[in-house]
Amino acid sequence: MASPSPRGTFVNTGPSDATGAESPAPGGVVLREVGDRVDFERIGELEAATWGHSGESWYPATLEQELAADPVGLAIFVAEADGLVVSAGWVRFPSGTDFATLWGGATLPPWRGRGIYRALVRRRAQLAAERGRRYLEVDASADSRPILERLGFRAVTDTRPYVWSPPAIGPK
């Protein structure tokens, strides 16, 4: 069992639009909603570069399938600078709840500290408010905690993700 570093679950305890006025992306960075395989592959490359993963990425196929299955239940955004995807994040809209959930949020290390993640959080919060969602939830790393707290999120619990590999079942 691999035990990555602990994460926290954060909830915006006020209305989803309580993250403040729209935070524009820094100069030269454009936020764009995406929906095609080419952009999902670029998100996979971003995630690999950000977290040091190599090999085949599950992001393109998973995002493509999920968006095709429920186009109103998912919105995916990238932040681009000079044609390079420097950050990405998506928002899910679970049916039957007042919540929207934020996912992704990876930013290339050289692009951190410029307000890109904050702008992506605010853009997704704005969309959630437009769709009538009252609350936001995000499972985030410790790196994101100060940004989320400045935007009005409160930590409600700590989580620690695990990958469980069951033992092989074979003949006895």
Secondary structure, DSSP 8 states (H G I E B T S, - for coil): -B----EEEEEE-S-GGGG-S-----TTEEEEEE-SHHHHHHHHHHHHHHHT--S--SHHHHHHHHHHH-TTSEEEEEEEETTEEEEEEEEE--TTSSEEEEEEEEE-GGGTTSSHHHHHHHHHHHHHHHTT--EEEEEE-TTTHHHHHHTTEEEEEEE---B---------
